[in-house]
Amino acid sequence: MIGKEQDKLEESAERDAQRLKEAEENRPTLMAQTAFLGSLALMFILPVVGGAYLGRWIDGLFEGYSVRWTVSLIVLGVAVGMANIWIFIKERP
């Protein structure tokens, strides 16, 4: 009875050691993590900045001081950026 329990414990310890070894080998490097975070930042920032520039250009076409299009397109850019990040993280293996 004790022999069986000891065998189960040894098998469990070996499986855990193997899983730890595989996790250590497959751990992303600092450069890979930096590239991933940079990609996320660009996916969020570019729609926001693009919306701001496009909104400012549209507001400049009309007379008077208005930031209606600028604010609207910045908010739209934030929503698009969040959707980009959501899709990118969801599709990541």
Biopython code that builds the backbone (N, CA, C, O; Angstrom):
import numpy as np
from Bio.PDB.StructureBuilder import StructureBuilder

atoms = [
    (1, "MET", "N", (0.821, -1.185, 0.000)),
    (1, "MET", "CA", (0.000, 0.000, 0.000)),
    (1, "MET", "C", (0.867, 1.252, 0.000)),
    (1, "MET", "O", (0.614, 2.191, -0.754)),
    (2, "ILE", "N", (1.883, 1.260, 0.843)),
    (2, "ILE", "CA", (2.754, 2.423, 0.910)),
    (2, "ILE", "C", (3.567, 2.552, -0.367)),
    (2, "ILE", "O", (3.855, 3.666, -0.805)),
    (3, "GLY", "N", (3.936, 1.446, -0.963)),
    (3, "GLY", "CA", (4.704, 1.462, -2.209)),
    (3, "GLY", "C", (3.931, 2.117, -3.346)),
    (3, "GLY", "O", (4.504, 2.860, -4.143)),
    (4, "LYS", "N", (2.632, 1.845, -3.421)),
    (4, "LYS", "CA", (1.806, 2.438, -4.470)),
    (4, "LYS", "C", (1.688, 3.946, -4.287)),
    (4, "LYS", "O", (1.765, 4.704, -5.253)),
    (5, "GLU", "N", (1.502, 4.372, -3.049)),
    (5, "GLU", "CA", (1.387, 5.805, -2.775)),
    (5, "GLU", "C", (2.703, 6.524, -3.097)),
    (5, "GLU", "O", (2.704, 7.640, -3.618)),
    (6, "GLN", "N", (3.808, 5.869, -2.780)),
    (6, "GLN", "CA", (5.108, 6.463, -3.062)),
    (6, "GLN", "C", (5.336, 6.548, -4.574)),
    (6, "GLN", "O", (5.889, 7.532, -5.066)),
    (7, "ASP", "N", (4.908, 5.509, -5.315)),
    (7, "ASP", "CA", (5.032, 5.542, -6.774)),
    (7, "ASP", "C", (4.197, 6.674, -7.368)),
    (7, "ASP", "O", (4.657, 7.376, -8.269)),
    (8, "LYS", "N", (2.974, 6.856, -6.869)),
    (8, "LYS", "CA", (2.120, 7.940, -7.342)),
    (8, "LYS", "C", (2.764, 9.302, -7.047)),
    (8, "LYS", "O", (2.735, 10.208, -7.880)),
    (9, "LEU", "N", (3.336, 9.425, -5.863)),
    (9, "LEU", "CA", (3.990, 10.678, -5.486)),
    (9, "LEU", "C", (5.196, 10.957, -6.378)),
    (9, "LEU", "O", (5.412, 12.097, -6.789)),
    (10, "GLU", "N", (5.983, 9.924, -6.679)),
    (10, "GLU", "CA", (7.141, 10.103, -7.555)),
    (10, "GLU", "C", (6.713, 10.485, -8.974)),
    (10, "GLU", "O", (7.328, 11.350, -9.597)),
    (11, "GLU", "N", (5.661, 9.840, -9.482)),
    (11, "GLU", "CA", (5.161, 10.169, -10.820)),
    (11, "GLU", "C", (4.650, 11.609, -10.869)),
    (11, "GLU", "O", (4.888, 12.336, -11.834)),
    (12, "SER", "N", (3.953, 11.997, -9.825)),
    (12, "SER", "CA", (3.433, 13.365, -9.766)),
    (12, "SER", "C", (4.576, 14.376, -9.712)),
    (12, "SER", "O", (4.526, 15.409, -10.379)),
    (13, "ALA", "N", (5.590, 14.082, -8.930)),
    (13, "ALA", "CA", (6.746, 14.979, -8.834)),
    (13, "ALA", "C", (7.486, 15.060, -10.162)),
    (13, "ALA", "O", (7.942, 16.138, -10.546)),
    (14, "GLU", "N", (7.614, 13.941, -10.871)),
    (14, "GLU", "CA", (8.277, 13.945, -12.176)),
    (14, "GLU", "C", (7.478, 14.752, -13.200)),
    (14, "GLU", "O", (8.055, 15.506, -13.984)),
    (15, "ARG", "N", (6.144, 14.595, -13.193)),
    (15, "ARG", "CA", (5.292, 15.372, -14.114)),
    (15, "ARG", "C", (5.412, 16.864, -13.835)),
    (15, "ARG", "O", (5.511, 17.672, -14.758)),
    (16, "ASP", "N", (5.401, 17.223, -12.549)),
    (16, "ASP", "CA", (5.528, 18.631, -12.187)),
    (16, "ASP", "C", (6.888, 19.192, -12.596)),
    (16, "ASP", "O", (6.975, 20.319, -13.084)),
    (17, "ALA", "N", (7.937, 18.415, -12.399)),
    (17, "ALA", "CA", (9.272, 18.859, -12.787)),
    (17, "ALA", "C", (9.361, 19.039, -14.303)),
    (17, "ALA", "O", (9.970, 19.996, -14.780)),
    (18, "GLN", "N", (8.761, 18.132, -15.050)),
    (18, "GLN", "CA", (8.759, 18.236, -16.515)),
    (18, "GLN", "C", (7.988, 19.471, -16.971)),
    (18, "GLN", "O", (8.430, 20.183, -17.873)),
    (19, "ARG", "N", (6.836, 19.726, -16.349)),
    (19, "ARG", "CA", (6.047, 20.912, -16.704)),
    (19, "ARG", "C", (6.805, 22.189, -16.396)),
    (19, "ARG", "O", (6.758, 23.134, -17.183)),
    (20, "LEU", "N", (7.504, 22.240, -15.266)),
    (20, "LEU", "CA", (8.308, 23.416, -14.923)),
    (20, "LEU", "C", (9.441, 23.625, -15.918)),
    (20, "LEU", "O", (9.742, 24.757, -16.299)),
    (21, "LYS", "N", (10.063, 22.536, -16.335)),
    (21, "LYS", "CA", (11.149, 22.630, -17.315)),
    (21, "LYS", "C", (10.627, 23.153, -18.651)),
    (21, "LYS", "O", (11.259, 24.012, -19.266)),
    (22, "GLU", "N", (9.478, 22.645, -19.109)),
    (22, "GLU", "CA", (8.885, 23.106, -20.362)),
    (22, "GLU", "C", (8.479, 24.575, -20.277)),
    (22, "GLU", "O", (8.669, 25.329, -21.231)),
    (23, "ALA", "N", (7.922, 24.982, -19.138)),
    (23, "ALA", "CA", (7.522, 26.380, -18.954)),
    (23, "ALA", "C", (8.733, 27.300, -18.994)),
    (23, "ALA", "O", (8.671, 28.395, -19.553)),
    (24, "GLU", "N", (9.836, 26.852, -18.399)),
    (24, "GLU", "CA", (11.064, 27.656, -18.403)),
    (24, "GLU", "C", (11.620, 27.795, -19.811)),
    (24, "GLU", "O", (12.113, 28.861, -20.181)),
    (25, "GLU", "N", (11.547, 26.736, -20.596)),
    (25, "GLU", "CA", (12.063, 26.780, -21.962)),
    (25, "GLU", "C", (11.201, 27.647, -22.873)),
    (25, "GLU", "O", (11.723, 28.288, -23.786)),
    (26, "ASN", "N", (9.896, 27.678, -22.642)),
    (26, "ASN", "CA", (8.978, 28.409, -23.504)),
    (26, "ASN", "C", (8.678, 29.823, -23.019)),
    (26, "ASN", "O", (7.833, 30.505, -23.598)),
    (27, "ARG", "N", (9.350, 30.269, -21.976)),
    (27, "ARG", "CA", (9.111, 31.599, -21.441)),
    (27, "ARG", "C", (9.594, 32.647, -22.429)),
    (27, "ARG", "O", (10.709, 32.538, -22.939)),
    (28, "PRO", "N", (8.773, 33.674, -22.716)),
    (28, "PRO", "CA", (9.191, 34.705, -23.673)),
    (28, "PRO", "C", (10.338, 35.543, -23.121)),
    (28, "PRO", "O", (10.448, 35.763, -21.915)),
    (29, "THR", "N", (11.181, 35.999, -24.028)),
    (29, "THR", "CA", (12.318, 36.814, -23.632)),
    (29, "THR", "C", (11.866, 38.247, -23.378)),
    (29, "THR", "O", (10.733, 38.621, -23.682)),
    (30, "LEU", "N", (12.759, 39.026, -22.825)),
    (30, "LEU", "CA", (12.461, 40.433, -22.559)),
    (30, "LEU", "C", (12.175, 41.175, -23.861)),
    (30, "LEU", "O", (11.296, 42.036, -23.908)),
    (31, "MET", "N", (12.915, 40.843, -24.914)),
    (31, "MET", "CA", (12.701, 41.499, -26.207)),
    (31, "MET", "C", (11.328, 41.144, -26.780)),
    (31, "MET", "O", (10.656, 42.003, -27.350)),
    (32, "ALA", "N", (10.913, 39.904, -26.636)),
    (32, "ALA", "CA", (9.599, 39.488, -27.129)),
    (32, "ALA", "C", (8.480, 40.189, -26.352)),
    (32, "ALA", "O", (7.481, 40.605, -26.940)),
    (33, "GLN", "N", (8.645, 40.316, -25.051)),
    (33, "GLN", "CA", (7.650, 41.007, -24.234)),
    (33, "GLN", "C", (7.591, 42.491, -24.596)),
    (33, "GLN", "O", (6.509, 43.077, -24.640)),
    (34, "THR", "N", (8.748, 43.098, -24.854)),
    (34, "THR", "CA", (8.790, 44.505, -25.237)),
    (34, "THR", "C", (8.118, 44.712, -26.593)),
    (34, "THR", "O", (7.375, 45.678, -26.773)),
    (35, "ALA", "N", (8.367, 43.829, -27.532)),
    (35, "ALA", "CA", (7.727, 43.931, -28.845)),
    (35, "ALA", "C", (6.218, 43.752, -28.723)),
    (35, "ALA", "O", (5.461, 44.443, -29.405)),
    (36, "PHE", "N", (5.776, 42.849, -27.878)),
    (36, "PHE", "CA", (4.342, 42.634, -27.680)),
    (36, "PHE", "C", (3.680, 43.884, -27.110)),
    (36, "PHE", "O", (2.636, 44.312, -27.602)),
    (37, "LEU", "N", (4.279, 44.468, -26.081)),
    (37, "LEU", "CA", (3.708, 45.677, -25.485)),
    (37, "LEU", "C", (3.751, 46.861, -26.450)),
    (37, "LEU", "O", (2.836, 47.684, -26.463)),
    (38, "GLY", "N", (4.804, 46.950, -27.254)),
    (38, "GLY", "CA", (4.879, 48.001, -28.263)),
    (38, "GLY", "C", (3.790, 47.853, -29.313)),
    (38, "GLY", "O", (3.208, 48.844, -29.755)),
    (39, "SER", "N", (3.516, 46.620, -29.710)),
    (39, "SER", "CA", (2.440, 46.369, -30.665)),
    (39, "SER", "C", (1.090, 46.774, -30.086)),
    (39, "SER", "O", (0.274, 47.390, -30.771)),
    (40, "LEU", "N", (0.859, 46.426, -28.821)),
    (40, "LEU", "CA", (-0.393, 46.822, -28.179)),
    (40, "LEU", "C", (-0.534, 48.332, -28.115)),
    (40, "LEU", "O", (-1.613, 48.873, -28.356)),
    (41, "ALA", "N", (0.556, 49.010, -27.791)),
    (41, "ALA", "CA", (0.515, 50.472, -27.701)),
    (41, "ALA", "C", (0.183, 51.093, -29.054)),
    (41, "ALA", "O", (-0.645, 52.000, -29.136)),
    (42, "LEU", "N", (0.823, 50.612, -30.106)),
    (42, "LEU", "CA", (0.542, 51.160, -31.433)),
    (42, "LEU", "C", (-0.888, 50.874, -31.873)),
    (42, "LEU", "O", (-1.532, 51.723, -32.490)),
    (43, "MET", "N", (-1.384, 49.687, -31.561)),
    (43, "MET", "CA", (-2.752, 49.347, -31.941)),
    (43, "MET", "C", (-3.774, 50.220, -31.240)),
    (43, "MET", "O", (-4.875, 50.419, -31.753)),
    (44, "PHE", "N", (-3.426, 50.744, -30.075)),
    (44, "PHE", "CA", (-4.346, 51.616, -29.363)),
    (44, "PHE", "C", (-4.147, 53.083, -29.739)),
    (44, "PHE", "O", (-5.120, 53.810, -29.936)),
    (45, "ILE", "N", (-2.909, 53.515, -29.838)),
    (45, "ILE", "CA", (-2.611, 54.935, -30.034)),
    (45, "ILE", "C", (-2.923, 55.410, -31.447)),
    (45, "ILE", "O", (-3.452, 56.509, -31.615)),
    (46, "LEU", "N", (-2.613, 54.618, -32.465)),
    (46, "LEU", "CA", (-2.795, 55.078, -33.845)),
    (46, "LEU", "C", (-4.240, 55.446, -34.177)),
    (46, "LEU", "O", (-4.444, 56.491, -34.794)),
    (47, "PRO", "N", (-5.256, 54.665, -33.812)),
    (47, "PRO", "CA", (-6.627, 55.106, -34.094)),
    (47, "PRO", "C", (-7.013, 56.387, -33.348)),
    (47, "PRO", "O", (-7.759, 57.209, -33.881)),
    (48, "VAL", "N", (-6.518, 56.560, -32.133)),
    (48, "VAL", "CA", (-6.839, 57.760, -31.361)),
    (48, "VAL", "C", (-6.217, 58.992, -32.013)),
    (48, "VAL", "O", (-6.891, 60.005, -32.205)),
    (49, "VAL", "N", (-4.939, 58.906, -32.351)),
    (49, "VAL", "CA", (-4.255, 60.038, -32.976)),
    (49, "VAL", "C", (-4.828, 60.302, -34.366)),
    (49, "VAL", "O", (-5.012, 61.457, -34.751)),
    (50, "GLY", "N", (-5.107, 59.247, -35.114)),
    (50, "GLY", "CA", (-5.722, 59.422, -36.432)),
    (50, "GLY", "C", (-7.080, 60.097, -36.335)),
    (50, "GLY", "O", (-7.401, 60.971, -37.140)),
    (51, "GLY", "N", (-7.874, 59.699, -35.359)),
    (51, "GLY", "CA", (-9.172, 60.337, -35.144)),
    (51, "GLY", "C", (-9.033, 61.792, -34.763)),
    (51, "GLY", "O", (-9.821, 62.629, -35.202)),
    (52, "ALA", "N", (-8.028, 62.106, -33.942)),
    (52, "ALA", "CA", (-7.812, 63.502, -33.544)),
    (52, "ALA", "C", (-7.428, 64.359, -34.749)),
    (52, "ALA", "O", (-7.968, 65.451, -34.927)),
    (53, "TYR", "N", (-6.518, 63.882, -35.564)),
    (53, "TYR", "CA", (-6.107, 64.659, -36.743)),
    (53, "TYR", "C", (-7.248, 64.806, -37.744)),
    (53, "TYR", "O", (-7.465, 65.895, -38.276)),
    (54, "LEU", "N", (-7.975, 63.731, -38.005)),
    (54, "LEU", "CA", (-9.083, 63.796, -38.948)),
    (54, "LEU", "C", (-10.185, 64.716, -38.427)),
    (54, "LEU", "O", (-10.741, 65.509, -39.187)),
    (55, "GLY", "N", (-10.500, 64.618, -37.147)),
    (55, "GLY", "CA", (-11.515, 65.485, -36.550)),
    (55, "GLY", "C", (-11.114, 66.940, -36.577)),
    (55, "GLY", "O", (-11.943, 67.810, -36.842)),
    (56, "ARG", "N", (-9.851, 67.216, -36.306)),
    (56, "ARG", "CA", (-9.360, 68.605, -36.340)),
    (56, "ARG", "C", (-9.432, 69.159, -37.757)),
    (56, "ARG", "O", (-9.763, 70.329, -37.953)),
    (57, "TRP", "N", (-9.125, 68.329, -38.736)),
    (57, "TRP", "CA", (-9.182, 68.764, -40.132)),
    (57, "TRP", "C", (-10.637, 69.063, -40.531)),
    (57, "TRP", "O", (-10.907, 70.073, -41.179)),
    (58, "ILE", "N", (-11.562, 68.191, -40.145)),
    (58, "ILE", "CA", (-12.976, 68.418, -40.475)),
    (58, "ILE", "C", (-13.487, 69.668, -39.767)),
    (58, "ILE", "O", (-14.210, 70.462, -40.368)),
    (59, "ASP", "N", (-13.115, 69.857, -38.477)),
    (59, "ASP", "CA", (-13.531, 71.059, -37.751)),
    (59, "ASP", "C", (-12.967, 72.323, -38.390)),
    (59, "ASP", "O", (-13.608, 73.373, -38.353)),
    (60, "GLY", "N", (-11.784, 72.232, -38.969)),
    (60, "GLY", "CA", (-11.176, 73.398, -39.620)),
    (60, "GLY", "C", (-11.875, 73.791, -40.905)),
    (60, "GLY", "O", (-11.730, 74.926, -41.360)),
    (61, "LEU", "N", (-12.622, 72.889, -41.496)),
    (61, "LEU", "CA", (-13.345, 73.205, -42.731)),
    (61, "LEU", "C", (-14.549, 74.115, -42.489)),
    (61, "LEU", "O", (-15.002, 74.801, -43.405)),
    (62, "PHE", "N", (-15.062, 74.122, -41.277)),
    (62, "PHE", "CA", (-16.241, 74.918, -40.942)),
    (62, "PHE", "C", (-15.838, 76.166, -40.186)),
    (62, "PHE", "O", (-14.818, 76.180, -39.497)),
    (63, "GLU", "N", (-16.644, 77.227, -40.312)),
    (63, "GLU", "CA", (-16.351, 78.489, -39.624)),
    (63, "GLU", "C", (-16.713, 78.375, -38.148)),
    (63, "GLU", "O", (-17.550, 77.563, -37.755)),
    (64, "GLY", "N", (-16.065, 79.204, -37.347)),
    (64, "GLY", "CA", (-16.334, 79.212, -35.917)),
    (64, "GLY", "C", (-15.453, 78.197, -35.199)),
    (64, "GLY", "O", (-14.811, 77.344, -35.813)),
    (65, "TYR", "N", (-15.449, 78.321, -33.898)),
    (65, "TYR", "CA", (-14.641, 77.419, -33.080)),
    (65, "TYR", "C", (-15.491, 76.218, -32.687)),
    (65, "TYR", "O", (-16.487, 76.357, -31.977)),
    (66, "SER", "N", (-15.101, 75.073, -33.140)),
    (66, "SER", "CA", (-15.836, 73.863, -32.819)),
    (66, "SER", "C", (-14.859, 72.702, -32.678)),
    (66, "SER", "O", (-13.901, 72.585, -33.442)),
    (67, "VAL", "N", (-15.108, 71.869, -31.715)),
    (67, "VAL", "CA", (-14.291, 70.665, -31.545)),
    (67, "VAL", "C", (-15.180, 69.430, -31.563)),
    (67, "VAL", "O", (-14.812, 68.363, -31.071)),
    (68, "ARG", "N", (-16.354, 69.607, -32.142)),
    (68, "ARG", "CA", (-17.327, 68.517, -32.146)),
    (68, "ARG", "C", (-16.775, 67.273, -32.833)),
    (68, "ARG", "O", (-16.825, 66.179, -32.272)),
    (69, "TRP", "N", (-16.248, 67.437, -34.048)),
    (69, "TRP", "CA", (-15.718, 66.290, -34.786)),
    (69, "TRP", "C", (-14.454, 65.748, -34.125)),
    (69, "TRP", "O", (-14.231, 64.537, -34.101)),
    (70, "THR", "N", (-13.642, 66.629, -33.600)),
    (70, "THR", "CA", (-12.392, 66.186, -32.971)),
    (70, "THR", "C", (-12.683, 65.270, -31.784)),
    (70, "THR", "O", (-12.121, 64.179, -31.681)),
    (71, "VAL", "N", (-13.552, 65.715, -30.902)),
    (71, "VAL", "CA", (-13.872, 64.917, -29.716)),
    (71, "VAL", "C", (-14.573, 63.618, -30.120)),
    (71, "VAL", "O", (-14.276, 62.553, -29.580)),
    (72, "SER", "N", (-15.496, 63.713, -31.063)),
    (72, "SER", "CA", (-16.218, 62.519, -31.497)),
    (72, "SER", "C", (-15.272, 61.478, -32.085)),
    (72, "SER", "O", (-15.389, 60.291, -31.780)),
    (73, "LEU", "N", (-14.344, 61.913, -32.918)),
    (73, "LEU", "CA", (-13.440, 60.959, -33.548)),
    (73, "LEU", "C", (-12.355, 60.459, -32.589)),
    (73, "LEU", "O", (-11.826, 59.363, -32.776)),
    (74, "ILE", "N", (-12.023, 61.241, -31.580)),
    (74, "ILE", "CA", (-11.103, 60.736, -30.549)),
    (74, "ILE", "C", (-11.788, 59.609, -29.772)),
    (74, "ILE", "O", (-11.180, 58.571, -29.513)),
    (75, "VAL", "N", (-13.054, 59.817, -29.403)),
    (75, "VAL", "CA", (-13.799, 58.772, -28.687)),
    (75, "VAL", "C", (-13.941, 57.532, -29.562)),
    (75, "VAL", "O", (-13.796, 56.408, -29.082)),
    (76, "LEU", "N", (-14.224, 57.738, -30.843)),
    (76, "LEU", "CA", (-14.299, 56.604, -31.769)),
    (76, "LEU", "C", (-12.943, 55.903, -31.876)),
    (76, "LEU", "O", (-12.886, 54.674, -31.938)),
    (77, "GLY", "N", (-11.856, 56.673, -31.898)),
    (77, "GLY", "CA", (-10.516, 56.092, -31.944)),
    (77, "GLY", "C", (-10.206, 55.261, -30.714)),
    (77, "GLY", "O", (-9.566, 54.214, -30.819)),
    (78, "VAL", "N", (-10.652, 55.712, -29.548)),
    (78, "VAL", "CA", (-10.460, 54.932, -28.316)),
    (78, "VAL", "C", (-11.214, 53.607, -28.416)),
    (78, "VAL", "O", (-10.683, 52.557, -28.051)),
    (79, "ALA", "N", (-12.454, 53.657, -28.912)),
    (79, "ALA", "CA", (-13.236, 52.426, -29.055)),
    (79, "ALA", "C", (-12.584, 51.475, -30.056)),
    (79, "ALA", "O", (-12.513, 50.271, -29.808)),
    (80, "VAL", "N", (-12.107, 52.004, -31.182)),
    (80, "VAL", "CA", (-11.450, 51.159, -32.179)),
    (80, "VAL", "C", (-10.151, 50.582, -31.618)),
    (80, "VAL", "O", (-9.843, 49.413, -31.850)),
    (81, "GLY", "N", (-9.391, 51.388, -30.889)),
    (81, "GLY", "CA", (-8.152, 50.910, -30.277)),
    (81, "GLY", "C", (-8.404, 49.802, -29.270)),
    (81, "GLY", "O", (-7.657, 48.825, -29.221)),
    (82, "MET", "N", (-9.448, 49.946, -28.467)),
    (82, "MET", "CA", (-9.775, 48.897, -27.501)),
    (82, "MET", "C", (-10.202, 47.625, -28.213)),
    (82, "MET", "O", (-9.851, 46.526, -27.783)),
    (83, "ALA", "N", (-10.958, 47.760, -29.297)),
    (83, "ALA", "CA", (-11.366, 46.581, -30.066)),
    (83, "ALA", "C", (-10.149, 45.910, -30.696)),
    (83, "ALA", "O", (-10.066, 44.683, -30.725)),
    (84, "ASN", "N", (-9.201, 46.709, -31.202)),
    (84, "ASN", "CA", (-7.967, 46.144, -31.769)),
    (84, "ASN", "C", (-7.225, 45.303, -30.743)),
    (84, "ASN", "O", (-6.802, 44.183, -31.031)),
    (85, "ILE", "N", (-7.073, 45.845, -29.557)),
    (85, "ILE", "CA", (-6.343, 45.136, -28.503)),
    (85, "ILE", "C", (-7.091, 43.869, -28.101)),
    (85, "ILE", "O", (-6.477, 42.817, -27.921)),
    (86, "TRP", "N", (-8.404, 43.964, -27.960)),
    (86, "TRP", "CA", (-9.214, 42.798, -27.586)),
    (86, "TRP", "C", (-9.033, 41.666, -28.600)),
    (86, "TRP", "O", (-8.804, 40.516, -28.227)),
    (87, "ILE", "N", (-9.139, 42.011, -29.888)),
    (87, "ILE", "CA", (-9.014, 40.996, -30.937)),
    (87, "ILE", "C", (-7.607, 40.421, -30.964)),
    (87, "ILE", "O", (-7.440, 39.211, -31.118)),
    (88, "PHE", "N", (-6.586, 41.268, -30.817)),
    (88, "PHE", "CA", (-5.208, 40.817, -30.860)),
    (88, "PHE", "C", (-4.902, 39.858, -29.717)),
    (88, "PHE", "O", (-4.267, 38.824, -29.928)),
    (89, "ILE", "N", (-5.344, 40.189, -28.515)),
    (89, "ILE", "CA", (-5.083, 39.322, -27.364)),
    (89, "ILE", "C", (-5.898, 38.038, -27.454)),
    (89, "ILE", "O", (-5.420, 36.967, -27.081)),
    (90, "LYS", "N", (-7.122, 38.146, -27.948)),
    (90, "LYS", "CA", (-7.992, 36.968, -28.064)),
    (90, "LYS", "C", (-7.426, 35.961, -29.066)),
    (90, "LYS", "O", (-7.539, 34.755, -28.849)),
    (91, "GLU", "N", (-6.821, 36.430, -30.156)),
    (91, "GLU", "CA", (-6.290, 35.546, -31.178)),
    (91, "GLU", "C", (-4.879, 35.051, -30.874)),
    (91, "GLU", "O", (-4.368, 34.175, -31.572)),
    (92, "ARG", "N", (-4.251, 35.598, -29.850)),
    (92, "ARG", "CA", (-2.892, 35.195, -29.491)),
    (92, "ARG", "C", (-2.907, 33.800, -28.882)),
    (92, "ARG", "O", (-3.727, 33.518, -28.009)),
    (93, "PRO", "N", (-2.001, 32.914, -29.335)),
    (93, "PRO", "CA", (-2.003, 31.542, -28.781)),
    (93, "PRO", "C", (-1.533, 31.492, -27.350)),
    (93, "PRO", "O", (-1.481, 30.416, -26.754)),
]
sb = StructureBuilder()
sb.init_structure("model")
sb.init_model(0)
sb.init_chain("A")
sb.init_seg("    ")
for serial, (resi, resn, name, xyz) in enumerate(atoms, 1):
    if name == "N":
        sb.init_residue(resn, " ", resi, " ")
    sb.init_atom(name, np.array(xyz, "f"), 0.0, 1.0, " ", f" {name:<3s}", serial, name[0])
structure = sb.get_structure()
